[in-house]
Amino acid sequence: MRFIPLRYVAGAVAVPLMVALQGTLIARLPLPGGGPNLVLVFVVGVALAAGATAGMAAGFGAGLLADLLSSHPVGVLALCFALVGFMVGLLDTSSERSIFWPVVVTALAAAGSYLAYAAVMSLLRSGSTSSTLGVLPEIVLYDVLLTPFVVPVVAAVARRLDVEARR
């Protein structure tokens, strides 16, 4: 009998949990100019802790699940989050030493994913995105404020699962 590695099980549980928290708790916060994207910050944390492949897989899975629960075309967030997870995973930053680099990476990832989402949606709907780009600074700020609470936890869990996998 072959066992599934614990890190895959943890990812399969964490992704739906993050999407559920985003849709039920975070999205209902009465914040001006939008709100934080817990799923994106989680994908950045996975990518920083586990690399490009894990970041891309987590981004695609989380994005696809979020797409299925939203009203926009399926695949848009999956594409954007997978791209962000892959690009962030290619960076050689250690989230264990300092929170500064994960915050900078999250700010760039949040801005990049939002701009990619706006570009894809404008191509699909052939509409103007200038009104939606006005909330970009608030969204990036909220994601940056969420980073110190999410990325270290993801890094600690990844380290713990990596140690258990080596045993």
Backbone as a printed PyTorch tensor [residue, N CA C, xyz], in Angstrom:
tensor([[[  0.8390,  -1.1760,   0.0000],
         [  0.0000,   0.0000,   0.0000],
         [  0.8870,   1.2420,   0.0000]],

        [[  0.5570,   2.1910,  -0.8250],
         [  1.3560,   3.4000,  -0.9600],
         [  0.6650,   4.5600,  -0.2500]],

        [[  1.4270,   5.3140,   0.5410],
         [  0.8670,   6.4160,   1.3010],
         [  1.0670,   7.7290,   0.5630]],

        [[  0.1150,   8.6220,   0.7150],
         [  0.2100,   9.9560,   0.1300],
         [  1.0490,  10.8160,   1.0740]],

        [[  2.0560,  11.5160,   0.5570],
         [  2.8670,  12.3770,   1.4270],
         [  1.9970,  13.4090,   2.1540]],

        [[  2.3780,  13.6920,   3.3750],
         [  1.6070,  14.5890,   4.2300],
         [  1.5060,  16.0040,   3.6610]],

        [[  2.5100,  16.4470,   2.9300],
         [  2.4580,  17.8040,   2.3860],
         [  1.3780,  17.9450,   1.3210]],

        [[  1.0860,  16.8720,   0.5870],
         [ -0.0030,  16.9150,  -0.3920],
         [ -1.3610,  16.9630,   0.2980]],

        [[ -1.4790,  16.2120,   1.3650],
         [ -2.7210,  16.2270,   2.1380],
         [ -2.9330,  17.6060,   2.7620]],

        [[ -1.8590,  18.1880,   3.3040],
         [ -1.9510,  19.5200,   3.8970],
         [ -2.3570,  20.5560,   2.8530]],

        [[ -1.8040,  20.4600,   1.6600],
         [ -2.1810,  21.3820,   0.5940],
         [ -3.6190,  21.1990,   0.1550]],

        [[ -4.0550,  19.9410,   0.0900],
         [ -5.4330,  19.6610,  -0.3120],
         [ -6.4380,  20.1490,   0.7210]],

        [[ -6.0190,  20.2710,   1.9690],
         [ -6.8930,  20.7980,   3.0160],
         [ -6.7840,  22.3180,   3.0930]],

        [[ -5.5670,  22.8420,   2.9590],
         [ -5.3400,  24.2770,   3.1440],
         [ -5.9510,  25.1200,   2.0270]],

        [[ -5.8750,  24.6660,   0.7930],
         [ -6.3970,  25.4650,  -0.3230],
         [ -7.9040,  25.7110,  -0.1820]],

        [[ -8.7250,  24.6760,  -0.0030],
         [-10.1580,  24.9600,   0.1860],
         [-10.4450,  25.7720,   1.4470]],

        [[ -9.6430,  25.5810,   2.4940],
         [ -9.8270,  26.3570,   3.7120],
         [ -9.5800,  27.8430,   3.4510]],

        [[ -8.5130,  28.1620,   2.7290],
         [ -8.2190,  29.5610,   2.4160],
         [ -9.3080,  30.1830,   1.5360]],

        [[ -9.7780,  29.4160,   0.5520],
         [-10.8420,  29.9250,  -0.3250],
         [-12.1230,  30.1350,   0.4760]],

        [[-12.4220,  29.2160,   1.3900],
         [-13.6250,  29.3660,   2.2200],
         [-13.5080,  30.5670,   3.1540]],

        [[-12.3420,  30.7380,   3.7730],
         [-12.1420,  31.9120,   4.6340],
         [-12.2360,  33.2120,   3.8470]],

        [[-11.6980,  33.2080,   2.6300],
         [-11.7730,  34.4010,   1.7860],
         [-13.2220,  34.7470,   1.4610]],

        [[-14.0020,  33.7470,   1.0930],
         [-15.3790,  34.0050,   0.6860],
         [-16.3350,  34.2740,   1.8250]],

        [[-16.0800,  33.6980,   2.9880],
         [-17.0240,  33.8590,   4.0860],
         [-16.6380,  34.9390,   5.0740]],

        [[-15.3590,  35.1070,   5.3330],
         [-14.9290,  36.0420,   6.3610],
         [-14.3170,  37.3120,   5.7750]],

        [[-13.2900,  37.1580,   4.9850],
         [-12.5440,  38.3130,   4.4760],
         [-13.4000,  39.1640,   3.5360]],

        [[-14.1530,  38.5280,   2.6540],
         [-14.9510,  39.2820,   1.6810],
         [-16.0610,  40.0870,   2.3430]],

        [[-16.4560,  39.7250,   3.5360],
         [-17.5430,  40.4220,   4.2250],
         [-17.0650,  41.5750,   5.1050]],

        [[-15.7620,  41.7520,   5.2150],
         [-15.2500,  42.8680,   6.0100],
         [-15.5880,  44.1890,   5.3170]],

        [[-16.1080,  45.1470,   6.0580],
         [-16.4750,  46.4330,   5.4460],
         [-15.2690,  47.3650,   5.3070]],

        [[-14.3780,  47.0220,   4.4040],
         [-13.1670,  47.8180,   4.1890],
         [-13.3410,  48.7090,   2.9730]],

        [[-12.8560,  49.9410,   3.0420],
         [-12.9720,  50.8240,   1.8660],
         [-12.0340,  50.3910,   0.7470]],

        [[-12.5150,  50.4260,  -0.4670],
         [-11.6770,  50.1540,  -1.6340],
         [-11.3570,  48.7010,  -1.8740]],

        [[-12.1900,  47.8000,  -1.4340],
         [-11.9070,  46.3770,  -1.6360],
         [-11.4490,  45.7440,  -0.3510]],

        [[-10.7220,  44.6630,  -0.4650],
         [-10.2520,  43.9680,   0.7260],
         [ -9.0480,  43.1280,   0.4050]],

        [[ -8.4680,  42.5290,   1.4300],
         [ -7.2860,  41.6910,   1.1850],
         [ -7.6690,  40.4010,   0.4780]],

        [[ -6.7040,  39.8290,  -0.1960],
         [ -6.9050,  38.5620,  -0.8810],
         [ -6.0920,  37.5030,  -0.1430]],

        [[ -6.7410,  36.8410,   0.7930],
         [ -6.0920,  35.8240,   1.6150],
         [ -5.5430,  34.6930,   0.7610]],

        [[ -6.2520,  34.3380,  -0.2770],
         [ -5.8250,  33.2370,  -1.1440],
         [ -4.5130,  33.5920,  -1.8500]],

        [[ -4.4150,  34.8040,  -2.3430],
         [ -3.1850,  35.2290,  -3.0150],
         [ -2.0070,  35.2520,  -2.0480]],

        [[ -2.2080,  35.7590,  -0.8450],
         [ -1.1280,  35.7960,   0.1470],
         [ -0.7210,  34.3730,   0.5280]],

        [[ -1.6810,  33.4660,   0.6090],
         [ -1.3640,  32.0610,   0.8770],
         [ -0.5310,  31.4670,  -0.2580]],

        [[ -0.9010,  31.7420,  -1.4930],
         [ -0.1410,  31.2320,  -2.6490],
         [  1.2810,  31.7840,  -2.6240]],

        [[  1.4400,  33.0470,  -2.2890],
         [  2.7790,  33.6330,  -2.1770],
         [  3.5680,  32.9210,  -1.0780]],

        [[  2.9360,  32.6480,   0.0380],
         [  3.6070,  31.9340,   1.1230],
         [  4.0420,  30.5380,   0.7210]],

        [[  3.1750,  29.8150,   0.0200],
         [  3.5280,  28.4720,  -0.4500],
         [  4.6850,  28.5500,  -1.4330]],

        [[  4.6220,  29.4900,  -2.3490],
         [  5.6780,  29.6230,  -3.3540],
         [  7.0180,  29.9850,  -2.7180]],

        [[  6.9980,  30.8740,  -1.7310],
         [  8.2420,  31.2420,  -1.0560],
         [  8.8040,  30.0720,  -0.2510]],

        [[  7.9210,  29.2840,   0.3460],
         [  8.3760,  28.1990,   1.2100],
         [  8.7400,  26.9360,   0.4490]],

        [[  8.0250,  26.6490,  -0.6530],
         [  8.1910,  25.3480,  -1.3000],
         [  8.6610,  25.4100,  -2.7470]],

        [[  8.7440,  26.5890,  -3.3350],
         [  9.2710,  26.6940,  -4.6860],
         [  8.2270,  26.9070,  -5.7610]],

        [[  8.7170,  26.9490,  -6.9980],
         [  7.8850,  27.3180,  -8.1450],
         [  6.8090,  26.2890,  -8.4600]],

        [[  7.1410,  25.0250,  -8.4060],
         [  6.1630,  23.9990,  -8.7520],
         [  5.0170,  23.9640,  -7.7510]],

        [[  5.3540,  23.9870,  -6.4760],
         [  4.3150,  23.9930,  -5.4380],
         [  3.5020,  25.2760,  -5.4920]],

        [[  4.1620,  26.4050,  -5.7320],
         [  3.4510,  27.6770,  -5.8340],
         [  2.4890,  27.7000,  -7.0010]],

        [[  2.9330,  27.1580,  -8.1360],
         [  2.0620,  27.1100,  -9.3020],
         [  0.8800,  26.1710,  -9.0670]],

        [[  1.1250,  25.0270,  -8.4630],
         [  0.0470,  24.0680,  -8.1910],
         [ -0.9570,  24.6450,  -7.1980]],

        [[ -0.4540,  25.2590,  -6.1300],
         [ -1.3510,  25.8680,  -5.1460],
         [ -2.1200,  27.0270,  -5.7710]],

        [[ -1.4410,  27.8260,  -6.5940],
         [ -2.1110,  28.9420,  -7.2480],
         [ -3.1870,  28.4910,  -8.2120]],

        [[ -2.8980,  27.4620,  -8.9880],
         [ -3.8920,  26.9690,  -9.9300],
         [ -5.0900,  26.3650,  -9.2030]],

        [[ -4.8180,  25.5410,  -8.1860],
         [ -5.9110,  24.9180,  -7.4410],
         [ -6.7690,  25.9340,  -6.7140]],

        [[ -6.1310,  26.8730,  -6.0350],
         [ -6.8690,  27.8980,  -5.3010],
         [ -7.6150,  28.8210,  -6.2530]],

        [[ -6.9710,  29.1850,  -7.3530],
         [ -7.6270,  30.0490,  -8.3290],
         [ -8.8100,  29.3840,  -8.9970]],

        [[ -8.6580,  28.1070,  -9.3250],
         [ -9.7650,  27.3860,  -9.9560],
         [-10.9420,  27.2480,  -9.0030]],

        [[-10.6560,  26.9420,  -7.7470],
         [-11.7260,  26.8430,  -6.7670],
         [-12.4060,  28.1980,  -6.5590]],

        [[-11.6300,  29.2590,  -6.5000],
         [-12.2090,  30.6000,  -6.3640],
         [-13.0130,  30.9720,  -7.6100]],

        [[-12.5300,  30.5630,  -8.7880],
         [-13.2750,  30.8210, -10.0250],
         [-14.6270,  30.1230, -10.0200]],

        [[-14.6450,  28.8980,  -9.5520],
         [-15.8950,  28.1340,  -9.5290],
         [-16.9210,  28.7320,  -8.5820]],

        [[-16.4640,  29.4780,  -7.5960],
         [-17.3580,  30.0930,  -6.6220],
         [-17.6950,  31.5410,  -6.9420]],

        [[-17.2490,  32.0490,  -8.0800],
         [-17.4870,  33.4530,  -8.4250],
         [-18.3230,  33.5640,  -9.6970]],

        [[-18.5830,  34.7950, -10.0910],
         [-19.4350,  35.0300, -11.2620],
         [-18.6460,  35.3280, -12.5380]],

        [[-17.3380,  35.4600, -12.4580],
         [-16.5630,  35.7330, -13.6660],
         [-16.2080,  34.4230, -14.3720]],

        [[-15.6720,  34.4860, -15.5780],
         [-15.3550,  33.2530, -16.3190],
         [-14.3630,  32.3600, -15.5720]],

        [[-14.6000,  31.0660, -15.6460],
         [-13.7530,  30.0940, -14.9650],
         [-12.3820,  30.0500, -15.6310]],

        [[-11.3490,  30.0930, -14.8270],
         [ -9.9880,  29.9820, -15.3190],
         [ -9.1860,  31.2610, -15.2160]],

        [[ -9.8440,  32.3880, -15.0160],
         [ -9.1190,  33.6630, -14.9830],
         [ -8.2390,  33.7390, -13.7330]],

        [[ -8.8190,  33.5060, -12.5700],
         [ -8.0080,  33.5270, -11.3470],
         [ -7.0290,  32.3640, -11.3010]],

        [[ -7.4200,  31.2250, -11.8470],
         [ -6.5070,  30.0800, -11.8860],
         [ -5.2550,  30.4370, -12.6780]],

        [[ -5.4330,  31.0900, -13.8000],
         [ -4.2940,  31.5270, -14.6150],
         [ -3.4430,  32.5440, -13.8730]],

        [[ -4.0790,  33.5580, -13.2960],
         [ -3.3380,  34.6210, -12.6170],
         [ -2.6010,  34.1050, -11.3830]],

        [[ -3.2800,  33.3020, -10.5550],
         [ -2.6420,  32.7900,  -9.3380],
         [ -1.5510,  31.7720,  -9.6550]],

        [[ -1.7480,  30.9510, -10.6800],
         [ -0.7090,  29.9940, -11.0650],
         [  0.5290,  30.7320, -11.5610]],

        [[  0.3290,  31.7720, -12.3310],
         [  1.4520,  32.5790, -12.8180],
         [  2.1860,  33.2390, -11.6610]],

        [[  1.4410,  33.8000, -10.7220],
         [  2.0580,  34.4330,  -9.5540],
         [  2.8060,  33.3970,  -8.7230]],

        [[  2.1870,  32.2490,  -8.4780],
         [  2.8470,  31.2020,  -7.6970],
         [  4.1370,  30.7380,  -8.3330]],

        [[  4.1320,  30.5960,  -9.6520],
         [  5.3430,  30.1670, -10.3540],
         [  6.4330,  31.2310, -10.2870]],

        [[  6.0580,  32.4810, -10.5720],
         [  7.0580,  33.5620, -10.5860],
         [  7.6460,  33.8010,  -9.1940]],

        [[  6.8100,  33.8000,  -8.1780],
         [  7.3050,  33.9980,  -6.8130],
         [  8.1740,  32.8190,  -6.3960]],

        [[  7.7970,  31.6110,  -6.7940],
         [  8.5790,  30.4360,  -6.4490],
         [  9.9650,  30.4320,  -7.0630]],

        [[ 10.1430,  31.1530,  -8.1580],
         [ 11.4590,  31.2470,  -8.7800],
         [ 12.4160,  32.1500,  -8.0070]],

        [[ 11.8640,  33.0260,  -7.1660],
         [ 12.7070,  33.9260,  -6.3850],
         [ 13.4140,  33.1530,  -5.2910]],

        [[ 14.6200,  33.5590,  -4.9930],
         [ 15.3910,  32.8970,  -3.9480],
         [ 15.3650,  33.7690,  -2.6990]],

        [[ 14.1720,  33.8860,  -2.1110],
         [ 14.0330,  34.6600,  -0.8780],
         [ 13.6650,  33.7210,   0.2470]],

        [[ 14.2300,  33.9560,   1.3790],
         [ 13.9390,  33.1220,   2.5340],
         [ 12.9410,  33.8440,   3.4320]],

        [[ 11.7790,  33.2540,   3.5940],
         [ 10.7640,  33.8650,   4.4440],
         [ 11.0340,  33.5870,   5.9160]],

        [[ 12.0670,  32.8150,   6.1970],
         [ 12.3620,  32.4630,   7.5810],
         [ 13.2150,  33.5320,   8.2740]],

        [[ 14.0070,  34.2620,   7.5310],
         [ 14.9360,  35.2090,   8.1410],
         [ 14.2810,  36.5380,   8.4810]],

        [[ 13.5010,  37.0700,   7.5780],
         [ 12.9450,  38.3980,   7.7550],
         [ 11.5740,  38.4480,   7.1050]],

        [[ 10.7480,  39.3400,   7.5590],
         [  9.4350,  39.5070,   6.9500],
         [  9.4840,  40.5880,   5.8590]],

        [[ 10.6090,  41.3030,   5.7560],
         [ 10.7070,  42.3900,   4.7840],
         [ 10.5470,  41.9000,   3.3480]],

        [[ 11.3110,  40.8770,   2.9500],
         [ 11.2270,  40.4140,   1.5600],
         [  9.8880,  39.7840,   1.2220]],

        [[  9.3090,  38.9860,   2.0930],
         [  7.9570,  38.4930,   1.7690],
         [  6.9370,  39.6110,   1.6000]],

        [[  7.0870,  40.6970,   2.3580],
         [  6.1670,  41.8280,   2.2090],
         [  6.3590,  42.4900,   0.8470]],

        [[  7.6040,  42.6800,   0.4540],
         [  7.8840,  43.2810,  -0.8620],
         [  7.3790,  42.3650,  -1.9750]],

        [[  7.6390,  41.0780,  -1.8510],
         [  7.2020,  40.1160,  -2.8640],
         [  5.6780,  40.0710,  -2.9320]],

        [[  5.0220,  40.1120,  -1.7790],
         [  3.5590,  40.1020,  -1.7700],
         [  3.0040,  41.3490,  -2.4200]],

        [[  3.6120,  42.4960,  -2.1630],
         [  3.1440,  43.7410,  -2.7970],
         [  3.2590,  43.6450,  -4.3150]],

        [[  4.3790,  43.1630,  -4.8040],
         [  4.5620,  43.0170,  -6.2530],
         [  3.6210,  41.9580,  -6.8300]],

        [[  3.4510,  40.8580,  -6.0990],
         [  2.5610,  39.7920,  -6.5690],
         [  1.1110,  40.2610,  -6.5840]],

        [[  0.7060,  41.0110,  -5.5780],
         [ -0.6750,  41.5060,  -5.5250],
         [ -0.9420,  42.4660,  -6.6740]],

        [[ -0.0120,  43.3880,  -6.8970],
         [ -0.1800,  44.3240,  -8.0000],
         [ -0.1620,  43.5970,  -9.3410]],

        [[  0.7740,  42.6640,  -9.5050],
         [  0.8660,  41.9240, -10.7610],
         [ -0.3500,  41.0630, -11.0350]],

        [[ -0.8450,  40.3730, -10.0130],
         [ -2.0180,  39.5160, -10.2370],
         [ -3.2570,  40.3440, -10.5050]],

        [[ -3.4030,  41.4670,  -9.8200],
         [ -4.5740,  42.3180, -10.0670],
         [ -4.5240,  42.9160, -11.4710]],

        [[ -3.3470,  43.3440, -11.8990],
         [ -3.2160,  43.8870, -13.2550],
         [ -3.4310,  42.8020, -14.3120]],

        [[ -2.9250,  41.5960, -14.0550],
         [ -3.1590,  40.4890, -14.9900],
         [ -4.6370,  40.1450, -15.0550]],

        [[ -5.3020,  40.1190, -13.9020],
         [ -6.7370,  39.8490, -13.8630],
         [ -7.5090,  40.9190, -14.6420]],

        [[ -7.1660,  42.1850, -14.4180],
         [ -7.8470,  43.2730, -15.1250],
         [ -7.6080,  43.1880, -16.6310]],

        [[ -6.3980,  42.8220, -17.0300],
         [ -6.0940,  42.7130, -18.4560],
         [ -6.8750,  41.5760, -19.1090]],

        [[ -6.9090,  40.4200, -18.4520],
         [ -7.6460,  39.2840, -19.0160],
         [ -9.1340,  39.5910, -19.0640]],

        [[ -9.6610,  40.1950, -18.0210],
         [-11.0870,  40.5150, -18.0060],
         [-11.4320,  41.5740, -19.0430]],

        [[-10.5380,  42.5110, -19.2800],
         [-10.8210,  43.5180, -20.3100],
         [-10.7790,  42.8930, -21.7000]],

        [[ -9.9330,  41.8890, -21.8930],
         [ -9.9140,  41.1840, -23.1740],
         [-11.1800,  40.3480, -23.3720]],

        [[-11.6320,  39.7110, -22.3110],
         [-12.8150,  38.8660, -22.4070],
         [-14.0990,  39.6670, -22.5440]],

        [[-14.1730,  40.7670, -21.8500],
         [-15.3930,  41.5750, -21.8760],
         [-15.2570,  42.8090, -22.7520]],

        [[-14.0660,  43.0360, -23.2710],
         [-13.7350,  44.2110, -24.0860],
         [-14.3260,  45.4890, -23.5090]],

        [[-14.0930,  45.6770, -22.2110],
         [-14.5550,  46.8750, -21.5240],
         [-13.3830,  47.6320, -20.9400]],

        [[-13.6900,  48.7400, -20.2960],
         [-12.6660,  49.5820, -19.6980],
         [-12.3770,  49.1120, -18.2760]],

        [[-11.1070,  49.1310, -17.9220],
         [-10.7170,  48.7320, -16.5710],
         [-10.1730,  49.9120, -15.7800]],

        [[-10.3090,  51.1200, -16.2900],
         [ -9.7330,  52.2670, -15.5990],
         [-10.3890,  52.5060, -14.2510]],

        [[-11.6940,  52.2220, -14.1260],
         [-12.3600,  52.4330, -12.8400],
         [-11.9280,  51.3820, -11.8120]],

        [[-11.6410,  50.1850, -12.2540],
         [-11.2290,  49.1450, -11.3080],
         [ -9.7780,  49.2950, -10.8880]],

        [[ -8.9650,  49.9600, -11.6830],
         [ -7.5630,  50.1380, -11.3240],
         [ -7.3740,  51.1690, -10.2170]],

        [[ -8.4020,  51.9430,  -9.9150],
         [ -8.3140,  52.9400,  -8.8530],
         [ -8.1950,  52.3250,  -7.4700]],

        [[ -8.6280,  51.0840,  -7.3000],
         [ -8.5560,  50.4260,  -5.9920],
         [ -7.2630,  49.6250,  -5.8150]],

        [[ -6.3940,  49.6350,  -6.7920],
         [ -5.1560,  48.8580,  -6.7210],
         [ -4.3050,  49.2010,  -5.4950]],

        [[ -4.0920,  50.4770,  -5.1570],
         [ -3.2700,  50.7610,  -3.9660],
         [ -3.8690,  50.1890,  -2.6720]],

        [[ -5.1930,  50.2650,  -2.5260],
         [ -5.8130,  49.7320,  -1.3180],
         [ -5.6750,  48.2140,  -1.2440]],

        [[ -5.8740,  47.5420,  -2.3660],
         [ -5.7770,  46.0810,  -2.3860],
         [ -4.3540,  45.6360,  -2.0540]],

        [[ -3.3680,  46.2940,  -2.6280],
         [ -1.9680,  45.9540,  -2.3440],
         [ -1.6610,  46.2120,  -0.8690]],

        [[ -2.1490,  47.3240,  -0.3320],
         [ -1.9120,  47.6410,   1.0780],
         [ -2.5290,  46.5860,   1.9890]],

        [[ -3.7590,  46.1740,   1.7160],
         [ -4.4060,  45.1440,   2.5300],
         [ -3.6490,  43.8160,   2.4650]],

        [[ -3.1810,  43.4450,   1.2840],
         [ -2.4180,  42.1970,   1.1540],
         [ -1.0970,  42.2720,   1.9100]],

        [[ -0.4580,  43.4250,   1.8550],
         [  0.8040,  43.6170,   2.5750],
         [  0.5720,  43.5380,   4.0830]],

        [[ -0.5400,  44.1030,   4.5520],
         [ -0.8440,  44.0340,   5.9780],
         [ -1.1700,  42.6140,   6.4350]],

        [[ -1.6660,  41.7960,   5.5390],
         [ -1.9960,  40.4150,   5.8610],
         [ -0.7680,  39.4970,   5.8300]],

        [[  0.2580,  39.8900,   5.1130],
         [  1.4440,  39.0510,   4.9010],
         [  2.1350,  38.5990,   6.1900]],

        [[  2.3910,  39.4760,   7.1630],
         [  3.0980,  39.0070,   8.3750],
         [  2.3360,  37.9590,   9.1770]],

        [[  1.0480,  37.8160,   8.9290],
         [  0.2550,  36.8440,   9.6680],
         [  0.1160,  35.5160,   8.9170]],

        [[  0.2910,  35.5220,   7.6050],
         [  0.0630,  34.3230,   6.8000],
         [  1.3650,  33.6510,   6.3890]],

        [[  2.2960,  34.3940,   5.8280],
         [  3.5210,  33.8130,   5.2660],
         [  4.3690,  33.0880,   6.3150]],

        [[  4.5840,  33.6370,   7.5120],
         [  5.3680,  32.8760,   8.4920],
         [  4.6980,  31.5690,   8.9180]],

        [[  3.3790,  31.5630,   8.9920],
         [  2.6720,  30.3280,   9.3570],
         [  2.8360,  29.2850,   8.2570]],

        [[  2.6910,  29.7010,   7.0070],
         [  2.8700,  28.7790,   5.8780],
         [  4.2960,  28.2550,   5.8490]],

        [[  5.2730,  29.1330,   6.0900],
         [  6.6830,  28.7080,   6.1010],
         [  6.9470,  27.7190,   7.2350]],

        [[  6.3680,  27.9560,   8.4020],
         [  6.5730,  27.0480,   9.5360],
         [  5.9500,  25.6820,   9.2590]],

        [[  4.7590,  25.6680,   8.6910],
         [  4.1160,  24.3890,   8.3550],
         [  4.9210,  23.6530,   7.2910]],

        [[  5.4170,  24.3880,   6.2960],
         [  6.2220,  23.7620,   5.2370],
         [  7.5060,  23.1720,   5.8110]],

        [[  8.1460,  23.8770,   6.7210],
         [  9.3610,  23.3460,   7.3700],
         [  9.0470,  22.0940,   8.1660]],

        [[  7.9650,  22.1330,   8.8810],
         [  7.5720,  20.9820,   9.6990],
         [  7.2680,  19.7660,   8.8220]],

        [[  6.5430,  19.9870,   7.7390],
         [  6.2210,  18.8800,   6.8290],
         [  7.4570,  18.3600,   6.1170]],

        [[  8.4070,  19.2650,   5.8470],
         [  9.6480,  18.8520,   5.1860],
         [ 10.4970,  17.9930,   6.1180]],

        [[ 10.5390,  18.3510,   7.4030],
         [ 11.2890,  17.5530,   8.3850],
         [ 10.6470,  16.1840,   8.5360]],

        [[  9.3170,  16.1270,   8.5860],
         [  8.6350,  14.8500,   8.7210],
         [  8.7990,  13.9890,   7.4700]],

        [[  8.9010,  14.6210,   6.3040],
         [  9.0840,  13.8700,   5.0690],
         [ 10.4610,  13.2250,   4.9980]],

        [[ 11.4500,  13.8430,   5.6340],
         [ 12.8160,  13.2930,   5.6040],
         [ 12.9870,  12.0960,   6.5260]],

        [[ 12.0870,  11.9560,   7.5010],
         [ 12.2070,  10.8430,   8.4670],
         [ 11.9550,   9.5210,   7.8300]]])
